[in-house]
Amino acid sequence: MTGMIVENLSGTLTTKEAVLAGLALGGGGILVTIIGLGSLFLLIAGTWKMFKKANLPGWGVLIPFYNIYLFIKLAGRPGRWFLLLLVPIVNIIVGIILNFDIAKRFGKGFGYGLGLLFFPMIFSAILGFGDAKYHPVEENSEVIEA
C-alpha cells in the first residue's frame, strides 16, 4: 500500500522527497530496528562489564534467567529474591529496589538509581565502562555484642 502511494506520487516528487515520504509512511522501521539493536548491544556490553567489575561471569548476561540471578547478586541481595520476581506487582517493586541497590554498590546515589531504572542502556554502559568501582556487601557488617 505505501509503495503504491509513493509510486503514484513519484512523478511529482524529487527522489529525495519520495524517499522521505516512504520513510514517513512506514519505511522508518529500518531506522527503528538499527536504534533498537544499538541500544540492546549497549545494554549487553555495559552489563557485561558491570558483572566483570563485581567478579561475576560477564557472559552470564546472555543466559536467560541466569542473568536475572546475577543482577540480584550484583545488587548484593540473596538469590532467593529471584522468587520474588515471579510474583506479579511485587516484581515491579523488587526490580526498582534492585536498580537502586546496584547504584549504591557502585557508589552512586538516588539519581543514578533513577537513571538505571529509566535508561538502563546508557547508565549501565557508564557504570561498566566508566571508572566506578564495585563495593561488595560485607557479610558481617553488624557486630552483635553480648
Buried (B, 14 or more C-beta within 10 A) or exposed (E): EEEEEBEEEBEEEEEEEBEBBBBEEEBEEEEEEEEEEEBEEBBBBBBBBBBBBBEBEBEBBEEEEBBBBBBBBBBBBEEEBBEBBEEEEEEEEBBBBBBBBBBBBBEBEEEBBBBBBEBBBBBBBBBBEEEBEBEEEEEEEEEEEE
